[in-house]
Amino acid sequence: MEQTKQKENRQVLILAVLPGEDCDDTIQDLNDEGFFVTLLSSSGGFLKKKSTTVMIGAKEEELDEILAVIRRNARSRTETVYQAVPPTCDSNCYSGAVFPMQVRTGGATVFVMDLRSIEKF
């Protein structure tokens, strides 16, 4: 009986790193579905773009619904970035050339951790 009760009351902490262009819609959708979030400002390591890490404490049985909201709003996309070509001659030479490079951006990175408890004061 005690194990069944513990299993029903399991809680998770969800950390979802969202790209800046997707965070407002994702957060609004999560709130509309009754999930409240805490926001942490962050930035990406590769393109150095603004992102938001969303922290959500929830019951384990709500996890699939939360992940569905995140998937629906945080989509990956292809973006063109311009990479400078380093000069190939001495320091008096400036190439100034840049070339376009397609990179995949967006989407969410989601971490789910088991929690022992959630307390609100």
All heavy atoms as an XYZ file, in Angstrom:
938
protein
N       0.825     -1.201      0.000
C       0.000      0.000      0.000
C       0.867      1.261      0.000
O       0.621      2.181     -0.745
C      -0.929     -0.040      1.213
C      -1.848      1.134      1.303
S      -3.161      0.924      0.109
C      -4.257      2.171      0.615
N       1.898      1.281      0.839
C       2.792      2.436      0.942
C       3.540      2.675     -0.371
O       3.697      3.805     -0.796
C       3.787      2.239      2.091
C       4.714      3.420      2.334
C       3.994      4.670      2.812
O       2.958      4.558      3.463
O       4.488      5.769      2.507
N       3.998      1.582     -1.038
C       4.709      1.730     -2.307
C       3.794      2.311     -3.384
O       4.228      3.123     -4.184
C       5.257      0.381     -2.771
C       6.533     -0.005     -2.094
C       7.096     -1.287     -2.700
O       6.393     -2.047     -3.342
N       8.371     -1.515     -2.452
N       2.536      1.914     -3.411
C       1.589      2.439     -4.380
C       1.398      3.934     -4.174
O       1.393      4.705     -5.126
C       0.224      1.721     -4.271
O       0.437      0.322     -4.414
C      -0.732      2.215     -5.332
N       1.279      4.370     -2.931
C       1.100      5.783     -2.625
C       2.329      6.585     -3.059
O       2.205      7.653     -3.643
C       0.836      5.978     -1.131
C       0.513      7.393     -0.763
C       0.172      7.506      0.702
C      -0.134      8.964      1.041
N      -0.442      9.140      2.434
N       3.533      6.048     -2.791
C       4.752      6.739     -3.192
C       4.834      6.865     -4.706
O       5.236      7.896     -5.225
C       5.989      5.997     -2.674
C       6.296      6.272     -1.227
C       7.569      5.556     -0.803
O       7.843      4.438     -1.245
N       8.337      6.204      0.045
N       4.456      5.827     -5.413
C       4.520      5.845     -6.869
C       3.555      6.888     -7.438
O       3.875      7.591     -8.376
C       4.196      4.458     -7.418
C       4.615      4.259     -8.839
C       4.468      2.825     -9.229
C       5.174      2.578    -10.540
N       5.137      1.194    -10.927
N       2.389      7.022     -6.849
C       1.399      7.988     -7.315
C       1.839      9.418     -7.052
O       1.456     10.326     -7.766
C       0.050      7.746     -6.627
C      -0.626      6.473     -7.061
C      -1.864      6.169     -6.238
O      -2.253      7.001     -5.390
O      -2.425      5.092     -6.428
N       2.650      9.638     -6.028
C       3.060     10.988     -5.641
C       4.433     11.376     -6.174
O       4.982     12.382     -5.748
C       3.051     11.124     -4.120
C       1.649     11.035     -3.564
O       0.705     11.458     -4.200
N       1.523     10.474     -2.378
N       5.000     10.604     -7.088
C       6.331     10.925     -7.609
C       6.301     12.258     -8.327
O       5.349     12.581     -9.030
C       6.819      9.823     -8.532
C       7.127      8.549     -7.744
C       7.716      7.500     -8.583
N       9.036      7.968     -9.051
C       9.865      7.213     -9.742
N       9.529      5.988    -10.059
N      11.022      7.677    -10.142
N       7.361     13.006     -8.141
C       7.464     14.333     -8.742
C       8.742     14.425     -9.551
O       9.718     13.729     -9.273
C       7.438     15.398     -7.647
C       6.144     15.366     -6.862
C       6.184     16.275     -5.651
O       7.234     16.526     -5.088
N       5.031     16.782     -5.273
N       8.709     15.293    -10.548
C       9.873     15.475    -11.412
C      10.193     16.964    -11.524
O       9.325     17.822    -11.350
C       9.641     14.887    -12.823
C       9.536     13.375    -12.778
C       8.430     15.502    -13.491
N      11.447     17.231    -11.820
C      11.890     18.576    -12.151
C      12.271     18.550    -13.626
O      13.084     17.722    -14.049
C      13.097     18.992    -11.308
C      13.731     20.329    -11.681
C      12.740     21.474    -11.442
C      15.004     20.555    -10.893
N      11.669     19.433    -14.392
C      11.927     19.524    -15.822
C      12.682     20.818    -16.070
O      12.220     21.896    -15.675
C      10.615     19.522    -16.623
C       9.809     18.267    -16.300
C      10.881     19.638    -18.121
C       8.337     18.393    -16.577
N      13.854     20.707    -16.683
C      14.605     21.869    -17.136
C      14.594     21.830    -18.657
O      15.107     20.882    -19.252
C      16.050     21.836    -16.636
C      16.259     21.947    -15.132
C      17.735     21.792    -14.804
C      15.744     23.270    -14.617
N      13.978     22.821    -19.272
C      13.891     22.874    -20.729
C      14.605     24.129    -21.208
O      14.219     25.237    -20.851
C      12.436     22.885    -21.177
N      15.657     23.945    -21.994
C      16.383     25.072    -22.567
C      15.723     25.396    -23.903
O      15.725     24.576    -24.822
C      17.878     24.740    -22.755
C      18.623     25.946    -23.296
C      18.496     24.269    -21.436
N      15.136     26.590    -23.979
C      14.361     26.999    -25.143
C      15.058     28.134    -25.877
O      15.569     29.055    -25.243
C      12.977     27.497    -24.710
C      12.128     26.549    -23.877
C      10.902     27.275    -23.344
C      11.734     25.352    -24.692
N      15.042     28.112    -27.209
C      15.599     29.241    -27.953
C      14.738     30.484    -27.737
O      13.524     30.379    -27.521
C      15.561     28.777    -29.405
C      14.581     27.670    -29.442
C      14.535     27.064    -28.070
N      15.367     31.646    -27.794
C      14.667     32.904    -27.538
C      13.403     33.086    -28.361
O      12.388     33.544    -27.855
N      13.447     32.689    -29.625
C      12.287     32.914    -30.491
C      11.116     31.996    -30.169
O       9.996     32.245    -30.604
C      12.657     32.801    -31.979
C      13.249     31.486    -32.397
C      14.777     31.458    -32.358
O      15.390     32.306    -31.694
O      15.356     30.560    -32.981
N      11.335     30.933    -29.404
C      10.256     29.997    -29.069
C       9.767     30.111    -27.628
O       8.749     29.518    -27.280
C      10.720     28.554    -29.299
C      10.967     28.245    -30.757
O      10.370     28.907    -31.620
O      11.770     27.336    -31.039
N      10.478     30.853    -26.792
C      10.164     30.775    -25.363
C       8.827     31.427    -25.005
O       8.084     30.876    -24.198
C      11.315     31.286    -24.507
S      11.441     33.040    -24.330
N       8.481     32.571    -25.586
C       7.229     33.234    -25.200
C       6.008     32.361    -25.478
O       5.137     32.209    -24.616
C       7.082     34.579    -25.927
C       8.053     35.624    -25.414
O       8.572     35.472    -24.285
O       8.305     36.602    -26.146
N       5.938     31.779    -26.679
C       4.794     30.927    -27.018
C       4.759     29.669    -26.158
O       3.687     29.221    -25.734
C       4.831     30.535    -28.500
C       4.549     31.712    -29.421
O       3.959     32.716    -28.963
O       4.933     31.627    -30.610
N       5.925     29.093    -25.888
C       5.987     27.875    -25.070
C       5.500     28.157    -23.664
O       4.680     27.417    -23.108
C       7.414     27.310    -25.040
O       7.872     27.105    -26.380
C       7.472     25.999    -24.276
N       5.987     29.238    -23.078
C       5.599     29.592    -21.709
C       4.111     29.905    -21.630
O       3.417     29.453    -20.713
C       6.450     30.766    -21.197
C       7.903     30.306    -21.034
C       5.905     31.320    -19.888
C       8.906     31.421    -20.916
N       3.601     30.656    -22.612
C       2.173     30.976    -22.622
C       1.329     29.707    -22.721
O       0.343     29.547    -22.014
C       1.847     31.918    -23.790
C       0.395     32.378    -23.811
C       0.036     33.185    -22.584
O       0.716     34.140    -22.263
N      -1.021     32.801    -21.903
N       1.738     28.796    -23.585
C       1.012     27.536    -23.759
C       1.068     26.691    -22.478
O       0.067     26.100    -22.065
C       1.586     26.773    -24.950
C       0.603     25.811    -25.583
O      -0.554     25.712    -25.113
O       0.979     25.143    -26.566
N       2.233     26.633    -21.841
C       2.347     25.897    -20.572
C       1.425     26.505    -19.518
O       0.712     25.779    -18.813
C       3.791     25.899    -20.073
C       4.753     24.966    -20.800
C       6.200     25.329    -20.487
C       4.481     23.512    -20.428
N       1.416     27.840    -19.411
C       0.536     28.512    -18.452
C      -0.930     28.246    -18.769
O      -1.734     27.994    -17.859
C       0.797     30.011    -18.426
C       2.117     30.388    -17.779
O       2.599     31.490    -17.977
N       2.729     29.503    -17.016
N      -1.292     28.299    -20.058
C      -2.676     28.034    -20.461
C      -3.115     26.622    -20.093
O      -4.291     26.381    -19.826
C      -2.856     28.246    -21.972
C      -2.763     29.712    -22.385
O      -2.804     30.597    -21.496
O      -2.624     29.965    -23.600
N      -2.158     25.683    -20.081
C      -2.461     24.293    -19.710
C      -2.421     24.081    -18.191
O      -2.605     22.968    -17.721
C      -1.474     23.341    -20.395
C      -1.550     23.337    -21.908
C      -2.811     22.675    -22.442
O      -3.332     21.754    -21.775
O      -3.274     23.090    -23.520
N      -2.120     25.150    -17.441
C      -2.124     25.060    -15.982
C      -0.772     24.768    -15.354
O      -0.696     24.466    -14.163
N       0.293     24.859    -16.127
C       1.635     24.604    -15.598
C       2.352     25.927    -15.394
O       2.375     26.776    -16.286
C       2.435     23.709    -16.554
C       1.777     22.392    -16.805
C       1.224     22.107    -18.037
C       1.684     21.446    -15.796
C       0.599     20.897    -18.273
C       1.058     20.231    -16.017
C       0.500     19.957    -17.263
N       2.929     26.088    -14.226
C       3.635     27.309    -13.904
C       5.125     27.050    -13.962
O       5.583     25.973    -13.624
C       3.193     27.816    -12.527
C       1.716     28.081    -12.495
C       0.842     27.174    -11.936
C       1.208     29.231    -13.083
C      -0.514     27.400    -11.931
C      -0.163     29.467    -13.100
C      -1.022     28.557    -12.517
N       5.858     28.044    -14.416
C       7.273     27.857    -14.681
C       8.090     28.943    -13.997
O       7.591     30.013    -13.683
C       7.555     27.871    -16.196
C       6.737     26.816    -16.915
C       7.289     29.230    -16.804
N       9.353     28.639    -13.795
C      10.336     29.626    -13.355
C      11.329     29.775    -14.493
O      11.783     28.786    -15.063
C      11.052     29.148    -12.073
O      10.074     28.995    -11.038
C      12.107     30.138    -11.634
N      11.655     31.008    -14.821
C      12.533     31.285    -15.954
C      13.939     31.614    -15.487
O      14.128     32.349    -14.530
C      12.010     32.481    -16.763
C      10.564     32.401    -17.226
C      10.181     33.665    -17.963
C      10.350     31.191    -18.094
N      14.912     31.068    -16.197
C      16.321     31.355    -15.957
C      16.916     31.811    -17.279
O      16.832     31.096    -18.270
C      17.053     30.099    -15.473
C      16.462     29.390    -14.247
C      17.115     28.033    -14.063
C      16.636     30.234    -13.020
N      17.509     33.008    -17.302
C      18.138     33.484    -18.536
C      19.384     32.676    -18.824
O      20.125     32.303    -17.920
C      18.509     34.958    -18.413
O      17.347     35.733    -18.342
N      19.611     32.398    -20.088
C      20.793     31.639    -20.490
C      21.155     32.028    -21.916
O      20.437     32.769    -22.572
C      20.527     30.127    -20.365
O      19.352     29.750    -21.058
N      22.275     31.543    -22.385
C      22.645     31.770    -23.783
C      23.306     30.514    -24.313
O      23.907     29.746    -23.564
C      23.574     32.976    -23.931
O      24.773     32.755    -23.242
N      23.161     30.316    -25.621
C      23.712     29.125    -26.245
C      25.221     29.185    -26.361
O      25.810     30.261    -26.472
N      25.856     28.054    -26.341
C      27.303     28.001    -26.413
C      27.856     28.100    -27.820
O      28.936     28.638    -28.024
N      27.119     27.630    -28.824
C      27.641     27.609    -30.185
C      27.420     28.941    -30.898
O      28.356     29.581    -31.345
C      27.012     26.456    -30.966
C      27.456     26.382    -32.399
C      28.792     26.211    -32.719
C      26.538     26.475    -33.428
C      29.211     26.152    -34.048
C      26.932     26.407    -34.750
C      28.282     26.244    -35.054
N      26.164     29.373    -30.983
C      25.864     30.619    -31.690
C      25.751     31.816    -30.751
O      25.521     32.931    -31.191
C      24.560     30.472    -32.491
C      24.597     29.428    -33.598
C      23.222     29.292    -34.243
C      25.630     29.786    -34.645
N      25.886     31.587    -29.444
C      25.827     32.655    -28.435
C      24.497     33.409    -28.485
O      24.438     34.601    -28.229
C      26.984     33.645    -28.611
C      28.354     33.024    -28.692
C      28.802     32.493    -27.347
C      30.257     32.080    -27.364
N      30.497     30.695    -27.510
N      23.429     32.714    -28.818
C      22.116     33.349    -28.906
C      21.394     33.263    -27.574
O      21.616     32.355    -26.770
C      21.266     32.669    -29.977
C      21.711     32.992    -31.375
C      20.677     32.518    -32.352
C      20.908     33.185    -33.677
N      19.778     33.001    -34.555
N      20.492     34.217    -27.372
C      19.675     34.245    -26.160
C      18.803     32.992    -26.094
O      18.243     32.563    -27.097
C      18.780     35.479    -26.171
C      17.796     35.532    -25.012
C      16.784     36.652    -25.228
C      15.750     36.654    -24.154
N      14.633     35.758    -24.375
N      18.737     32.425    -24.923
C      17.814     31.323    -24.686
C      17.245     31.496    -23.287
O      17.697     32.334    -22.519
C      18.512     29.965    -24.835
O      19.546     29.833    -23.895
N      16.239     30.731    -22.991
C      15.633     30.746    -21.669
C      15.544     29.311    -21.182
O      15.105     28.435    -21.919
C      14.223     31.375    -21.702
O      14.341     32.723    -22.172
C      13.580     31.374    -20.339
N      15.975     29.083    -19.965
C      15.810     27.773    -19.353
C      14.574     27.843    -18.474
O      14.467     28.706    -17.600
C      17.051     27.381    -18.526
O      18.184     27.361    -19.405
C      16.878     26.012    -17.887
N      13.625     26.967    -18.755
C      12.363     26.921    -18.033
C      12.458     25.797    -17.012
O      12.820     24.667    -17.353
C      11.193     26.672    -19.012
C       9.887     26.557    -18.277
C      11.124     27.769    -20.052
N      12.133     26.105    -15.766
C      12.174     25.115    -14.690
C      10.729     24.839    -14.267
O       9.990     25.769    -13.933
C      12.996     25.669    -13.526
C      13.214     24.698    -12.423
S      14.475     25.254    -11.222
C      13.887     26.842    -10.731
N      10.344     23.563    -14.297
C       8.969     23.168    -13.976
C       9.012     22.017    -12.983
O       9.611     20.975    -13.257
C       8.202     22.704    -15.234
C       8.306     23.729    -16.355
C       6.750     22.390    -14.899
C       7.930     23.189    -17.717
N       8.382     22.179    -11.858
C       8.182     21.080    -10.911
C       6.791     20.525    -11.139
O       5.813     21.284    -11.185
N       6.675     19.210    -11.329
C       5.372     18.634    -11.671
C       5.252     17.204    -11.160
O       6.242     16.579    -10.792
C       5.190     18.648    -13.185
N       4.019     16.718    -11.179
C       3.776     15.309    -10.873
C       4.235     14.478    -12.068
O       4.125     14.916    -13.216
C       2.294     15.071    -10.623
C       1.775     15.800     -9.407
C       0.288     15.617     -9.274
C      -0.223     16.439     -8.099
N      -1.681     16.476     -8.045
N       4.728     13.297    -11.796
C       5.248     12.453    -12.871
C       4.194     12.171    -13.940
O       4.508     12.132    -15.129
C       5.793     11.144    -12.296
C       6.506     10.303    -13.324
C       7.142      9.068    -12.719
O       6.496      8.426    -11.865
O       8.268      8.762    -13.104
N       2.947     12.034    -13.553
C       1.903     11.739    -14.535
C       1.606     12.925    -15.460
O       0.944     12.764    -16.481
C       0.617     11.234    -13.869
C       0.008     12.173    -12.879
C       0.408     11.909    -11.437
O       1.404     11.205    -11.186
O      -0.290     12.413    -10.549
N       2.099     14.120    -15.137
C       1.919     15.284    -15.991
C       3.048     15.444    -17.024
O       2.963     16.274    -17.924
C       1.864     16.562    -15.140
C       0.698     16.598    -14.182
C       0.780     17.747    -13.197
O       1.887     18.071    -12.713
O      -0.294     18.324    -12.906
N       4.082     14.637    -16.899
C       5.276     14.778    -17.725
C       4.980     14.714    -19.219
O       5.439     15.570    -19.984
C       6.313     13.721    -17.337
C       7.621     13.732    -18.125
C       8.335     15.069    -17.978
C       8.515     12.589    -17.674
N       4.218     13.726    -19.666
C       3.936     13.588    -21.101
C       3.221     14.814    -21.664
O       3.510     15.270    -22.768
C       3.111     12.329    -21.382
C       3.916     11.055    -21.177
O       5.162     11.119    -21.232
O       3.296      9.997    -20.958
N       2.287     15.369    -20.894
C       1.554     16.554    -21.336
C       2.484     17.771    -21.449
O       2.416     18.533    -22.417
C       0.416     16.848    -20.360
C      -0.496     17.956    -20.806
C      -1.654     18.190    -19.842
O      -1.811     17.436    -18.866
O      -2.393     19.154    -20.074
N       3.379     17.932    -20.482
C       4.327     19.045    -20.503
C       5.276     18.904    -21.691
O       5.528     19.871    -22.420
C       5.101     19.120    -19.172
C       4.137     19.528    -18.049
C       6.277     20.083    -19.268
C       4.696     19.362    -16.647
N       5.795     17.707    -21.901
C       6.705     17.484    -23.032
C       6.004     17.735    -24.368
O       6.610     18.255    -25.307
C       7.292     16.075    -22.974
C       8.245     15.799    -21.813
C       8.687     14.343    -21.822
C       9.436     16.736    -21.831
N       4.716     17.396    -24.461
C       3.957     17.637    -25.696
C       3.846     19.139    -25.974
O       3.970     19.569    -27.126
C       2.577     17.004    -25.599
N       3.627     19.938    -24.930
C       3.552     21.394    -25.101
C       4.892     21.934    -25.588
O       4.954     22.759    -26.506
C       3.134     22.082    -23.778
C       3.297     23.594    -23.875
C       1.709     21.713    -23.409
N       5.980     21.453    -25.001
C       7.315     21.915    -25.403
C       7.595     21.520    -26.847
O       8.053     22.334    -27.645
C       8.387     21.386    -24.433
C       8.178     22.002    -23.039
C       9.785     21.684    -24.958
C       9.008     21.365    -21.940
N       7.296     20.279    -27.211
C       7.521     19.815    -28.591
C       6.725     20.631    -29.605
O       7.191     20.922    -30.693
C       7.127     18.347    -28.730
C       8.168     17.390    -28.272
C       7.803     15.951    -28.638
N       8.680     15.049    -27.948
C       8.392     14.418    -26.820
N       7.208     14.566    -26.260
N       9.265     13.621    -26.254
N       5.507     20.963    -29.231
C       4.613     21.708    -30.125
C       5.141     23.131    -30.402
O       4.919     23.678    -31.472
C       3.218     21.762    -29.482
C       2.144     22.356    -30.307
C       0.747     22.114    -29.729
N       0.559     22.595    -28.379
C       0.177     21.823    -27.342
N      -0.036     20.525    -27.501
N       0.009     22.334    -26.150
N       5.838     23.710    -29.452
C       6.249     25.107    -29.566
C       7.715     25.329    -29.903
O       8.055     26.350    -30.500
C       5.939     25.848    -28.260
C       4.463     26.074    -28.090
O       3.896     26.958    -28.710
N       3.826     25.251    -27.270
N       8.587     24.452    -29.502
C      10.031     24.655    -29.696
C      10.506     23.768    -30.840
O      10.844     22.615    -30.644
C      10.786     24.345    -28.408
N      10.540     24.330    -32.014
C      10.893     23.569    -33.209
C      12.312     23.894    -33.666
O      12.752     25.031    -33.577
C       9.927     23.902    -34.329
C       8.487     23.627    -33.951
C       7.727     23.203    -35.176
N       6.358     22.881    -34.815
C       5.916     21.649    -34.706
N       6.714     20.639    -34.899
N       4.663     21.410    -34.397
N      12.982     22.878    -34.184
C      14.306     23.138    -34.749
C      14.124     23.678    -36.161
O      13.113     23.446    -36.813
C      15.154     21.870    -34.745
O      14.587     20.895    -35.570
N      15.107     24.437    -36.597
C      15.059     25.058    -37.910
C      16.468     25.179    -38.461
O      17.429     25.047    -37.711
C      14.380     26.425    -37.836
C      15.041     27.359    -36.832
C      14.268     28.635    -36.534
N      12.987     28.552    -35.903
C      12.767     28.326    -34.603
N      13.762     28.128    -33.796
N      11.559     28.294    -34.115
N      16.566     25.424    -39.739
C      17.864     25.647    -40.365
C      18.062     27.148    -40.517
O      17.149     27.857    -40.941
C      17.936     24.963    -41.741
O      17.707     23.572    -41.551
C      19.291     25.157    -42.373
N      19.241     27.608    -40.164
C      19.549     29.033    -40.216
C      20.878     29.222    -40.944
O      21.772     28.399    -40.847
C      19.649     29.562    -38.786
C      19.828     31.035    -38.659
C      19.779     31.475    -37.208
O      18.979     30.938    -36.423
O      20.580     32.361    -36.860
N      20.978     30.313    -41.667
C      22.221     30.633    -42.351
C      23.037     31.576    -41.477
O      22.534     32.611    -41.041
C      21.958     31.296    -43.715
O      21.161     30.418    -44.501
C      23.252     31.592    -44.439
N      24.262     31.188    -41.193
C      25.197     32.063    -40.484
C      26.357     32.315    -41.432
O      26.625     31.532    -42.340
C      25.687     31.464    -39.148
C      24.535     31.272    -38.179
C      26.404     30.156    -39.361
N      27.037     33.412    -41.227
C      28.143     33.784    -42.108
C      29.454     33.679    -41.352
O      29.626     34.271    -40.297
C      27.923     35.185    -42.673
C      26.719     35.197    -43.575
C      25.452     35.476    -43.071
C      26.833     34.873    -44.915
C      24.334     35.445    -43.890
C      25.725     34.842    -45.743
C      24.483     35.130    -45.224
O      23.383     35.087    -46.036
N      30.341     32.897    -41.886
C      31.634     32.619    -41.279
C      32.716     33.395    -42.022
O      32.813     33.303    -43.244
C      31.917     31.115    -41.342
C      33.213     30.685    -40.741
C      33.224     30.875    -39.242
O      32.248     30.605    -38.571
N      34.331     31.348    -38.721
N      33.531     34.148    -41.290
C      34.620     34.894    -41.919
C      35.737     33.932    -42.311
O      36.049     32.986    -41.600
C      35.158     35.943    -40.965
N      36.319     34.197    -43.459
C      37.455     33.409    -43.932
C      38.726     34.065    -43.394
O      38.935     35.261    -43.599
C      37.500     33.374    -45.476
C      38.729     32.627    -45.958
C      36.233     32.754    -46.020
N      39.557     33.317    -42.679
C      40.788     33.926    -42.164
C      41.719     34.309    -43.315
O      41.749     33.637    -44.349
C      41.404     32.834    -41.295
C      40.747     31.577    -41.702
C      39.422     31.919    -42.316
N      42.475     35.404    -43.151
C      43.396     35.802    -44.217
C      44.456     34.729    -44.446
O      44.880     34.055    -43.512
C      44.016     37.094    -43.706
C      43.629     37.213    -42.288
C      42.511     36.261    -42.005
N      44.846     34.586    -45.688
C      45.849     33.570    -46.028
C      47.214     34.185    -46.323
O      48.134     33.496    -46.695
C      45.393     32.756    -47.243
O      45.128     33.654    -48.315
C      44.171     31.934    -46.917
N      47.318     35.503    -46.164
C      48.606     36.163    -46.408
C      49.071     36.857    -45.130
O      48.472     36.674    -44.082
C      48.488     37.141    -47.574
S      47.175     38.351    -47.344
N      50.086     37.681    -45.204
C      50.618     38.332    -44.000
C      49.618     39.336    -43.427
O      48.539     39.534    -43.955
C      51.973     38.981    -44.294
C      51.877     40.101    -45.315
O      50.825     40.769    -45.370
O      52.851     40.303    -46.059
N      49.981     40.012    -42.353
C      49.066     40.897    -41.638
C      48.659     42.127    -42.446
O      47.746     42.846    -42.059
C      49.687     41.320    -40.309
O      50.887     42.032    -40.541
N      49.322     42.424    -43.552
C      48.933     43.553    -44.399
C      47.781     43.206    -45.331
O      47.278     44.061    -46.045
C      50.132     44.023    -45.246
C      51.241     44.556    -44.372
O      50.962     45.116    -43.312
N      52.481     44.375    -44.789
N      47.388     41.979    -45.332
C      46.349     41.504    -46.241
C      45.046     41.328    -45.470
O      45.031     40.813    -44.360
C      46.796     40.178    -46.849
S      45.571     39.396    -47.883
N      43.949     41.741    -46.052
C      42.639     41.520    -45.448
C      41.761     40.850    -46.477
O      41.521     41.400    -47.552
C      42.012     42.841    -44.989
C      40.599     42.677    -44.498
C      40.354     42.060    -43.284
C      39.523     43.098    -45.263
C      39.058     41.887    -42.830
C      38.225     42.932    -44.816
C      38.006     42.320    -43.591
O      36.725     42.140    -43.142
N      41.325     39.661    -46.158
C      40.503     38.947    -47.136
C      39.088     39.491    -47.143
O      38.500     39.676    -48.192
C      40.522     37.450    -46.877
O      39.751     37.154    -45.740
N      38.509     39.733    -45.976
C      37.156     40.269    -45.888
C      36.091     39.326    -46.394
O      34.922     39.668    -46.420
N      36.456     38.168    -46.813
C      35.490     37.231    -47.379
C      34.731     36.508    -46.269
O      35.282     36.180    -45.224
C      36.205     36.221    -48.265
N      33.485     36.307    -46.509
C      32.653     35.505    -45.618
C      31.911     34.495    -46.476
O      31.662     34.733    -47.656
C      31.648     36.359    -44.814
C      32.362     37.278    -43.846
C      30.729     37.145    -45.710
N      31.596     33.369    -45.879
C      30.822     32.394    -46.635
C      29.653     31.926    -45.782
O      29.752     31.838    -44.564
C      31.688     31.223    -47.114
C      32.231     30.356    -46.023
C      31.552     29.213    -45.627
C      33.433     30.671    -45.392
C      32.053     28.409    -44.619
C      33.937     29.863    -44.379
C      33.239     28.731    -43.996
N      28.514     31.666    -46.431
C      27.334     31.218    -45.693
C      27.481     29.763    -45.266
O      28.077     28.944    -45.958
C      26.194     31.382    -46.697
C      26.850     31.292    -48.031
C      28.252     31.817    -47.856
N      26.935     29.481    -44.107
C      26.980     28.124    -43.579
C      25.605     27.815    -42.984
O      25.054     28.622    -42.223
C      28.071     28.047    -42.496
C      28.261     26.676    -41.919
S      29.722     26.563    -40.844
C      29.280     27.589    -39.476
N      25.037     26.695    -43.357
C      23.744     26.279    -42.827
C      23.954     25.529    -41.507
O      24.757     24.592    -41.460
C      23.032     25.357    -43.820
C      22.719     26.004    -45.149
C      21.605     27.020    -45.028
O      20.594     26.763    -44.400
N      21.801     28.174    -45.630
N      23.261     25.966    -40.458
C      23.339     25.277    -39.170
C      21.929     25.010    -38.672
O      20.991     25.749    -38.981
C      24.134     26.086    -38.114
C      25.587     26.216    -38.495
C      23.516     27.440    -37.874
N      21.798     23.966    -37.927
C      20.504     23.634    -37.325
C      20.414     24.349    -35.989
O      21.323     24.246    -35.154
C      20.397     22.125    -37.129
C      19.050     21.700    -36.657
C      18.951     20.213    -36.591
N      17.779     19.883    -35.806
C      17.481     18.702    -35.392
N      18.274     17.694    -35.668
N      16.401     18.493    -34.678
N      19.350     25.116    -35.788
C      19.149     25.846    -34.541
C      17.755     25.562    -34.013
O      16.935     24.945    -34.677
C      19.310     27.365    -34.744
O      18.282     27.823    -35.622
C      20.671     27.720    -35.299
N      17.497     26.087    -32.849
C      16.173     25.953    -32.259
C      15.972     24.594    -31.625
O      16.912     23.847    -31.394
N      14.732     24.301    -31.370
C      14.413     23.079    -30.655
C      14.710     23.254    -29.181
O      15.301     24.249    -28.766
N      14.302     22.332    -28.396
C      14.517     22.397    -26.958
C      15.426     21.260    -26.527
O      15.408     20.185    -27.113
C      13.186     22.303    -26.213
N      16.202     21.534    -25.501
C      16.944     20.482    -24.815
C      16.276     20.339    -23.453
O      16.164     21.327    -22.721
C      18.427     20.860    -24.652
O      18.979     21.074    -25.952
C      19.191     19.755    -23.948
N      15.811     19.133    -23.136
C      15.007     18.931    -21.933
C      15.680     17.908    -21.017
O      16.083     16.840    -21.467
C      13.584     18.447    -22.300
C      12.745     18.235    -21.050
C      12.912     19.423    -23.247
N      15.794     18.281    -19.751
C      16.324     17.402    -18.714
C      15.187     17.096    -17.748
O      14.477     18.014    -17.321
C      17.455     18.082    -17.934
C      18.585     18.554    -18.804
C      18.562     19.825    -19.371
C      19.672     17.736    -19.057
C      19.602     20.275    -20.172
C      20.721     18.174    -19.861
C      20.678     19.444    -20.413
N      15.006     15.828    -17.413
C      13.965     15.425    -16.464
C      14.645     14.695    -15.321
O      15.370     13.724    -15.540
C      12.907     14.514    -17.133
C      11.852     14.099    -16.129
C      12.278     15.208    -18.332
N      14.400     15.175    -14.098
C      15.012     14.588    -12.904
C      13.940     14.225    -11.884
O      12.965     14.965    -11.730
C      15.985     15.591    -12.280
C      17.155     15.919    -13.189
S      17.915     17.494    -12.777
C      16.937     18.568    -13.811
N      14.137     13.102    -11.228
C      13.239     12.736    -10.137
C      13.485     13.651     -8.945
O      14.619     14.000     -8.645
C      13.473     11.284     -9.710
C      13.010     10.291    -10.763
O      12.029     10.582    -11.463
O      13.631      9.214    -10.873
N      12.395     14.024     -8.267
C      12.496     14.866     -7.069
C      12.042     14.109     -5.845
O      11.139     13.268     -5.926
C      11.598     16.101     -7.208
C      12.031     17.170     -8.178
C      10.996     18.302     -8.178
C      13.388     17.709     -7.812
N      12.649     14.424     -4.767
C      12.202     13.843     -3.505
C      10.962     14.557     -3.009
O      10.035     13.936     -2.514
C      13.332     13.953     -2.482
C      13.089     13.117     -1.260
C      14.344     12.968     -0.494
N      14.186     13.657      0.776
C      15.131     13.764      1.665
N      16.319     13.289      1.422
N      14.909     14.385      2.779
N      10.936     15.889     -3.150
C       9.733     16.654     -2.761
C       9.775     18.037     -3.390
O      10.822     18.503     -3.830
C       9.628     16.784     -1.241
O      10.664     17.618     -0.745
N       8.610     18.653     -3.426
C       8.481     20.048     -3.818
C       7.788     20.747     -2.661
O       6.717     20.316     -2.216
C       7.642     20.218     -5.093
C       8.315     19.543     -6.287
C       7.396     21.689     -5.384
C       7.471     19.550     -7.552
N       8.382     21.803     -2.177
C       7.799     22.559     -1.063
C       7.555     23.982     -1.515
O       8.408     24.578     -2.182
C       8.753     22.585      0.142
C       9.171     21.207      0.642
C       8.045     20.428      1.273
O       7.095     21.041      1.798
O       8.109     19.186      1.227
N       6.404     24.545     -1.203
C       6.109     25.945     -1.486
C       5.831     26.647     -0.161
O       5.039     26.169      0.630
C       4.905     26.064     -2.409
C       5.169     25.531     -3.791
C       3.995     25.770     -4.702
C       4.268     25.196     -6.071
N       3.195     25.488     -6.998
N       6.504     27.746      0.039
C       6.332     28.488      1.284
C       5.754     29.860      1.028
O       5.977     30.462      0.048
C       7.671     28.645      2.018
C       8.292     27.320      2.376
C       9.324     26.810      1.616
C       7.833     26.603      3.454
C       9.910     25.611      1.945
C       8.428     25.390      3.781
C       9.462     24.890      3.026
